[in-house]
């Protein structure tokens, strides 16, 4: 409820600001640059990044000679996940200021475009530029956590949270898809239970057991000439094979969920870095 009220208050504030801009006489000319900057910073402090991006864009339009406003726009746009707008306004080259390149990198990571983020970070050699090297190194480390298995990273970073994340990645207990398949091959459904897919595990056991029972009952009654026995045997075999495949898949999905959760924490942390 508090967040809703806060959001409404901000919308009213923005609306009033826009109304003044539209109906005031030469408002843009008369509104002081300092007040515009103060308002943009106020929005940033209160994490209203979408609105802050709009205000910094206004500043870059009114005062194009001041590059700090473009930096502010990049920062706000990165936080509000506006990668497409950033790409439209910023063409990264070797002459692009390192800070802008790093903002671009973080925007790519926030948008889950890790490949492009890696290219910009590496080609710009951002980890070697003194003014941003500390943050760039953390970003590089975070990308490695996302891209490869952490135990292959042969160095540490001076950041307690990232170090903790690496340990969590390393200590994470993943399920073996092979073992899940073997278990379900022995006792249907147990592989899925092993992968913590309990409901589907129980369903697999019931389907395989019930169709097998029906097949055996009919074969016992009419022998190998039982049509119903062969039908249920075929269905049961299908369920049995599907149960093995499903167990392997459940183990892989379980592992993906665990890594996805850690990846989300990593992305949220490194894209929230300031420099």
ROSEDO-627661 format. One record per atom (N, C-alpha, C): x, y, z; residue in one letter. Coordinates in steps of 0.1 Angstrom, whole numbers, padded with zeros to 4 digits, always signed. Layout:
N
XYZA ...
//
This chain:
275
+0008-0012+0000X +0000+0000+0000X +0009+0012+0000X +0019+0012+0008X +0028+0024+0009X +0035+0026-0005X +0039+0015-0012X +0045+0017-0025X +0036+0023-0035X +0023+0019-0034X +0013+0024-0043X +0011+0039-0041X +0010+0043-0029X +0008+0057-0025X +0020+0065-0030X +0032+0059-0028X +0044+0066-0032X +0045+0068-0047X +0041+0057-0054X +0041+0058-0069X +0031+0068-0074X +0019+0069-0068X +0009+0079-0072X +0014+0093-0070X +0021+0095-0058X +0027+0108-0055X +0037+0112-0066X +0045+0103-0070X +0055+0106-0080X +0048+0109-0093X +0038+0102-0097X +0031+0104-0109X +0025+0118-0109X +0019+0122-0098X +0013+0136-0096X +0024+0146-0098X +0036+0144-0091X +0047+0153-0092X +0052+0154-0107X +0053+0143-0114X +0057+0143-0128X +0047+0150-0136X +0034+0148-0134X +0024+0154-0142X +0024+0169-0140X +0026+0174-0128X +0026+0188-0125X +0038+0194-0132X +0049+0187-0132X +0061+0192-0139X +0059+0193-0154X +0053+0183-0159X +0050+0183-0174X +0040+0194-0177X +0030+0196-0169X +0020+0206-0172X +0026+0220-0172X +0035+0222-0163X +0042+0235-0162X +0050+0237-0175X +0057+0226-0180X +0065+0227-0192X +0057+0230-0204X +0044+0225-0204X +0036+0226-0216X +0029+0240-0216X +0023+0244-0204X +0015+0256-0204X +0022+0269-0199X +0034+0267-0193X +0041+0278-0188X +0047+0286-0199X +0049+0299-0198X +0055+0307-0208X +0070+0306-0208X +0075+0300-0219X +0090+0298-0220X +0096+0291-0207X +0089+0281-0203X +0093+0274-0190X +0107+0268-0191X +0109+0261-0203X +0122+0255-0204X +0134+0265-0204X +0131+0277-0209X +0141+0287-0209X +0143+0293-0195X +0132+0294-0188X +0133+0301-0175X +0136+0292-0163X +0133+0279-0165X +0136+0269-0155X +0151+0268-0153X +0156+0270-0142X +0171+0269-0140X +0176+0256-0142X +0188+0255-0148X +0195+0242-0150X +0197+0235-0137X +0200+0243-0126X +0203+0237-0113X +0190+0229-0108X +0179+0235-0110X +0166+0229-0106X +0163+0216-0113X +0166+0216-0126X +0164+0204-0134X +0173+0193-0129X +0186+0196-0127X +0196+0186-0122X +0191+0181-0108X +0187+0190-0100X +0183+0186-0086X +0171+0177-0087X +0162+0179-0096X +0150+0171-0097X +0154+0157-0103X +0163+0157-0112X +0168+0144-0118X +0175+0136-0107X +0183+0142-0099X +0190+0135-0089X +0180+0130-0078X +0170+0138-0075X +0160+0134-0066X +0153+0121-0070X +0150+0120-0083X +0143+0109-0088X +0153+0096-0087X +0166+0099-0090X +0175+0088-0089X +0176+0082-0075X +0177+0092-0065X +0178+0088-0051X +0166+0079-0047X +0155+0083-0052X +0143+0076-0049X +0140+0064-0058X +0150+0060-0066X +0149+0049-0075X +0138+0049-0085X +0134+0061-0089X +0124+0063-0099X +0132+0065-0112X +0139+0054-0117X +0148+0054-0127X +0142+0058-0141X +0130+0053-0143X +0123+0056-0156X +0121+0071-0158X +0116+0077-0147X +0114+0092-0148X +0127+0099-0148X +0137+0094-0140X +0150+0101-0140X +0156+0100-0154X +0155+0090-0161X +0160+0088-0175X +0154+0099-0184X +0141+0101-0182X +0134+0112-0190X +0140+0126-0187X +0142+0128-0174X +0147+0141-0170X +0161+0144-0175X +0169+0134-0174X +0183+0135-0179X +0183+0136-0194X +0174+0130-0201X +0173+0132-0215X +0169+0146-0218X +0161+0152-0210X +0157+0166-0212X +0170+0175-0210X +0178+0172-0200X +0190+0179-0198X +0200+0178-0209X +0201+0166-0215X +0211+0164-0226X +0206+0172-0238X +0193+0174-0239X +0187+0181-0251X +0190+0196-0249X +0188+0201-0237X +0189+0215-0234X +0204+0219-0233X +0212+0210-0227X +0226+0214-0225X +0235+0203-0230X +0236+0201-0244X +0243+0191-0250X +0258+0191-0247X +0263+0203-0244X +0278+0204-0241X +0282+0198-0228X +0273+0195-0219X +0276+0190-0206X +0275+0174-0207X +0286+0167-0208X +0286+0153-0209X +0281+0145-0197X +0282+0152-0185X +0278+0146-0173X +0263+0142-0173X +0255+0150-0181X +0241+0147-0182X +0238+0135-0190X +0246+0133-0200X +0245+0121-0208X +0249+0108-0200X +0259+0111-0191X +0263+0100-0182X +0252+0097-0172X +0245+0107-0168X +0233+0105-0159X +0222+0098-0166X +0220+0101-0179X +0210+0095-0187X +0213+0080-0188X +0226+0077-0191X +0230+0063-0193X +0228+0055-0180X +0231+0061-0169X +0230+0054-0156X +0215+0051-0153X +0207+0061-0155X +0192+0060-0152X +0186+0050-0162X +0190+0050-0175X +0185+0041-0185X +0189+0027-0183X +0202+0026-0178X +0206+0012-0174X +0198+0006-0163X +0195+0014-0153X +0187+0009-0142X +0173+0006-0145X +0168+0013-0155X +0154+0011-0159X +0153+0002-0171X +0164-0005-0174X +0165-0016-0184X +0160-0011-0198X +0166+0000-0202X +0163+0006-0215X +0175+0004-0225X +0179-0008-0227X +0190-0011-0236X +0188-0006-0250X +0176-0008-0255X +0173-0004-0269X +0175+0011-0271X +0171+0019-0261X +0173+0033-0262X +0187+0037-0261X +0195+0030-0253X +0209+0032-0252X +0216+0029-0265X +0212+0018-0271X +0219+0014-0283X +0216+0024-0294X +0204+0030-0294X +0200+0040-0304X +0209+0053-0303X +0212+0056-0290X +0219+0069-0288X +0234+0068-0286X +0239+0055-0284X +0253+0054-0281X +0259+0043-0290X +0268+0047-0299X +0275+0037-0307X +0289+0036-0301X +0291+0024-0295X +0304+0022-0288X +0315+0020-0298X +0326+0028-0296X +0338+0027-0304X +0350+0028-0295X +0362+0027-0300X +0374+0028-0292X +0375+0042-0286X +0368+0052-0292X +0369+0066-0286X +0358+0069-0276X +0349+0059-0274X +0338+0061-0264X +0344+0062-0250X +0341+0071-0242X +0346+0072-0228X +0344+0059-0221X +0354+0054-0214X +0353+0041-0207X +0341+0040-0198X +0338+0051-0191X +0326+0050-0182X +0313+0047-0190X +0312+0053-0201X +0300+0050-0210X +0300+0036-0214X +0312+0031-0218X +0313+0017-0222X +0309+0007-0211X +0313+0011-0199X +0309+0002-0187X +0294+0003-0184X +0289+0015-0186X +0274+0016-0184X +0267+0008-0195X +0272+0008-0207X +0267+0000-0218X +0268-0015-0215X +0279-0019-0209X +0281-0033-0205X +0271-0037-0195X +0269-0029-0185X +0259-0032-0174X +0245-0033-0180X +0242-0024-0189X +0229-0024-0195X +0226-0037-0203X +0237-0042-0210X +0236-0054-0217X +0233-0066-0207X +0240-0066-0196X +0239-0076-0186X +0225-0076-0180X +0220-0064-0177X +0206-0063-0172X +0196-0068-0181X +0198-0066-0194X +0189-0071-0205X +0192-0086-0208X +0201-0092-0201X +0205-0106-0203X +0212-0109-0216X +0218-0098-0222X +0226-0100-0234X +0241-0101-0230X +0244-0113-0224X +0257-0115-0218X +0268-0115-0229X +0265-0120-0241X +0275-0121-0251X +0280-0107-0255X +0271-0098-0257X +0275-0085-0261X +0282-0078-0250X +0278-0080-0238X +0284-0074-0226X +0299-0079-0225X +0301-0091-0228X +0315-0097-0228X +0323-0090-0238X +0318-0088-0250X +0325-0082-0261X +0330-0068-0258X +0320-0060-0253X +0323-0046-0249X +0334-0045-0238X +0332-0054-0228X +0341-0054-0217X +0355-0057-0221X +0357-0067-0230X +0370-0072-0234X +0376-0063-0244X +0369-0059-0254X +0374-0051-0265X +0378-0037-0260X +0371-0032-0249X +0375-0019-0244X +0385-0020-0233X +0389-0033-0230X +0400-0035-0219X +0397-0027-0207X +0384-0027-0203X +0379-0019-0192X +0385-0022-0178X +0389-0035-0177X +0395-0039-0164X +0409-0033-0161X +0414-0027-0172X +0428-0021-0171X +0428-0006-0170X +0416+0000-0170X +0415+0014-0170X +0413+0019-0155X +0423+0026-0150X +0423+0029-0135X +0410+0035-0130X +0404+0044-0136X +0392+0051-0131X +0380+0041-0129X +0380+0030-0136X +0368+0021-0135X +0373+0007-0133X +0385+0004-0131X +0391-0009-0131X +0384-0018-0120X +0382-0011-0108X +0377-0019-0097X +0363-0024-0100X +0354-0016-0105X +0341-0020-0109X +0341-0030-0121X +0349-0026-0131X +0350-0035-0143X +0355-0049-0139X +0364-0050-0129X +0369-0063-0125X +0358-0071-0119X +0349-0064-0111X +0338-0071-0104X +0328-0076-0115X +0326-0068-0125X +0317-0071-0136X +0322-0083-0144X +0335-0083-0146X +0342-0094-0153X +0340-0107-0145X +0342-0106-0132X +0341-0118-0123X +0327-0123-0124X +0317-0114-0123X +0303-0117-0123X +0299-0124-0136X +0305-0119-0147X +0302-0126-0160X +0307-0140-0161X +0319-0142-0155X +0325-0155-0154X +0316-0165-0146X +0310-0160-0135X +0301-0168-0127X +0289-0172-0135X +0285-0163-0144X +0273-0166-0152X +0276-0175-0164X +0288-0174-0169X +0292-0181-0182X +0298-0195-0180X +0306-0197-0169X +0313-0209-0167X +0311-0214-0153X +0315-0226-0151X +0314-0232-0137X +0324-0225-0128X +0319-0219-0117X +0328-0211-0108X +0341-0218-0104X +0341-0231-0102X +0354-0238-0098X +0365-0237-0108X +0361-0232-0120X +0372-0230-0131X +0378-0216-0130X +0372-0208-0121X +0378-0194-0120X +0389-0195-0110X +0401-0192-0115X +0413-0194-0107X +0418-0182-0100X +0410-0172-0098X +0414-0160-0090X +0402-0155-0082X +0405-0147-0072X +0394-0141-0064X +0392-0126-0067X +0382-0121-0062X +0379-0106-0064X +0377-0100-0050X +0381-0087-0049X +0380-0080-0036X +0365-0075-0035X +0356-0085-0033X +0342-0082-0031X +0336-0093-0023X +0332-0091-0011X +0327-0101-0002X +0315-0108-0008X +0306-0100-0014X +0293-0106-0019X +0296-0115-0031X +0304-0111-0040X +0308-0120-0051X +0315-0132-0047X +0324-0131-0037X +0331-0142-0032X +0322-0152-0026X +0312-0147-0019X +0301-0155-0013X +0293-0162-0023X +0290-0155-0034X +0282-0161-0045X +0290-0172-0051X +0303-0170-0053X +0311-0181-0059X +0311-0193-0051X +0312-0191-0038X +0312-0203-0029X +0298-0210-0030X +0288-0202-0031X +0275-0208-0032X +0273-0216-0045X +0278-0210-0056X +0278-0217-0068X +0286-0231-0067X +0298-0230-0061X +0306-0242-0060X +0300-0253-0051X +0293-0248-0040X +0287-0258-0031X +0273-0263-0035X +0268-0257-0045X +0254-0261-0049X +0254-0276-0053X +0244-0283-0048X +0242-0297-0050X +0233-0299-0062X +0239-0303-0073X +0230-0305-0085X +0227-0320-0086X +0216-0323-0092X +0212-0337-0094X +0218-0343-0107X +0221-0356-0106X +0227-0362-0118X +0216-0367-0127X +0214-0362-0139X +0204-0367-0149X +0206-0382-0151X +0219-0387-0152X +0221-0401-0155X +0216-0410-0143X +0219-0405-0131X +0214-0413-0119X +0199-0413-0119X +0193-0401-0122X +0178-0400-0122X +0172-0410-0132X +0178-0412-0144X +0173-0421-0153X +0175-0435-0149X +0186-0439-0143X +0188-0452-0138X +0178-0456-0127X +0176-0447-0117X +0167-0449-0107X +0153-0452-0112X +0148-0444-0122X +0135-0446-0127X +0135-0459-0136X +0146-0463-0141X +0147-0476-0148X +0145-0487-0139X +0149-0486-0127X +0148-0497-0117X +0134-0497-0111X +0130-0485-0105X +0117-0484-0099X +0111-0471-0105X +0101-0472-0114X +0095-0461-0121X +0091-0450-0111X +0095-0437-0114X +0091-0426-0106X +0102-0421-0096X +0111-0431-0092X +0120-0427-0082X +0131-0417-0087X +0133-0417-0100X +0143-0407-0105X +0137-0393-0104X +0124-0392-0106X +0118-0379-0105X +0117-0374-0090X +0115-0384-0081X +0115-0381-0067X +0129-0376-0063X +0139-0383-0068X +0153-0379-0065X +0155-0365-0070X +0149-0361-0081X +0151-0347-0087X +0141-0337-0080X +0134-0342-0070X +0124-0334-0062X +0112-0330-0071X +0109-0338-0080X +0097-0337-0088X +0087-0347-0083X +0082-0345-0071X +0075-0355-0064X +0061-0359-0070X +0053-0349-0075X +0040-0353-0080X +0042-0361-0093X +0050-0356-0102X +0052-0364-0115X +0058-0378-0112X +0067-0378-0101X +0073-0391-0098X +0062-0401-0094X +0053-0396-0085X +0042-0405-0081X +0033-0409-0092X +0030-0399-0101X +0021-0402-0113X +0028-0413-0122X +0041-0411-0124X +0048-0421-0132X +0047-0435-0127X +0049-0436-0114X +0048-0449-0107X +0034-0455-0109X +0024-0447-0107X +0010-0452-0108X +0006-0456-0122X +0010-0448-0132X +0007-0451-0146X +0014-0464-0150X +0027-0465-0147X +0035-0477-0151X +0029-0490-0144X +0027-0488-0131X +0022-0499-0123X +0008-0504-0127X -0001-0495-0130X -0015-0498-0134X -0015-0505-0147X -0008-0499-0157X -0008-0505-0170X -0001-0519-0171X +0009-0520-0163X +0016-0533-0162X +0007-0544-0155X +0000-0539-0145X -0009-0549-0138X -0020-0553-0148X -0025-0544-0156X -0036-0548-0165X -0031-0557-0176X -0018-0555-0180X -0013-0563-0191X -0010-0577-0185X -0005-0578-0173X -0002-0591-0167X -0015-0599-0165X -0025-0592-0160X -0038-0599-0157X -0044-0604-0169X -0043-0597-0180X -0049-0602-0193X -0041-0614-0199X -0027-0613-0198X -0019-0624-0203X -0021-0636-0195X -0023-0635-0182X -0026-0646-0173X -0039-0653-0176X -0048-0645-0181X -0062-0650-0184X -0063-0656-0198X -0056-0650-0208X -0058-0655-0222X -0044-0658-0228X -0034-0657-0221X -0021-0660-0227X -0016-0650-0237X -0007-0654-0245X -0001-0645-0255X -0010-0640-0266X -0022-0646-0267X -0032-0643-0277X -0041-0631-0272X -0038-0627-0260X -0047-0616-0254X -0044-0602-0261X -0054-0597-0268X -0052-0584-0275X -0051-0573-0265X -0059-0574-0255X -0059-0564-0244X -0046-0564-0237X -0040-0576-0235X -0027-0577-0228X -0016-0570-0236X -0016-0572-0249X -0006-0565-0258X -0008-0550-0258X -0021-0546-0258X -0024-0531-0258X -0018-0525-0245X -0022-0531-0234X -0017-0525-0221X -0002-0526-0220X +0004-0537-0225X +0018-0539-0225X +0025-0527-0233X +0019-0524-0244X +0025-0514-0253X +0024-0500-0246X +0012-0498-0240X +0010-0485-0232X +0019-0484-0221X +0020-0496-0213X +0029-0496-0202X +0044-0494-0205X +0048-0499-0217X +0062-0497-0221X +0064-0483-0224X +0054-0477-0231X +0055-0462-0234X +0057-0454-0222X +0048-0457-0212X +0049-0450-0199X +0062-0452-0192X +0067-0464-0193X +0080-0468-0186X +0092-0460-0192X +0092-0460-0206X +0103-0452-0213X +0101-0437-0210X +0089-0433-0211X +0086-0418-0208X +0090-0414-0194X +0088-0424-0185X +0092-0421-0171X +0107-0419-0169X +0115-0427-0177X +0129-0426-0177X +0134-0412-0183X +0128-0409-0194X +0131-0397-0201X +0127-0385-0192X +0115-0386-0186X +0110-0375-0178X +0119-0373-0166X +0125-0384-0160X +0133-0383-0148X +0146-0375-0152X +0152-0379-0164X +0164-0371-0168X +0161-0357-0170X +0149-0354-0176X +0145-0340-0178X +0143-0333-0165X +0136-0340-0155X +0134-0333-0142X +0146-0329-0135X +0157-0338-0136X +0170-0335-0130X +0176-0323-0136X +0175-0322-0150X +0181-0310-0157X +0173-0298-0153X +0160-0299-0153X +0152-0287-0149X +0155-0282-0135X +0157-0292-0126X +0160-0289-0112X +0173-0281-0111X +0183-0286-0119X +0196-0279-0119X +0195-0265-0125X +0187-0264-0136X +0186-0251-0142X +0179-0241-0133X +0170-0245-0125X +0163-0236-0115X +0173-0232-0105X +0181-0241-0100X +0191-0237-0090X +0201-0227-0095X +0206-0229-0107X +0216-0220-0113X +0209-0207-0117X +0197-0208-0122X +0190-0196-0126X +0188-0186-0114X +0185-0192-0102X +0183-0184-0090X +0196-0177-0086X +0207-0184-0087X +0220-0178-0084X +0224-0168-0095X +0221-0171-0107X +0224-0162-0118X +0216-0148-0116X +0204-0150-0112X +0196-0138-0109X +0202-0129-0098X +0207-0135-0088X +0213-0128-0077X +0226-0121-0082X +0234-0128-0090X +0246-0122-0096X +0243-0110-0105X +0233-0112-0114X +0230-0101-0123X +0225-0089-0115X +0216-0091-0106X +0211-0080-0098X +0222-0073-0091X +0232-0080-0086X +0242-0073-0078X +0251-0065-0088X +0256-0071-0098X +0266-0064-0106X +0260-0053-0115X +0247-0054-0118X +0240-0043-0125X +0236-0032-0116X +0237-0034-0103X +0234-0024-0093X +0246-0017-0089X +0258-0020-0094X +0271-0014-0090X +0271+0001-0095X +0276+0009-0087X +0279+0023-0091X +0293+0026-0091X +0297+0036-0099X +0312+0039-0100X +0314+0053-0104X 
//
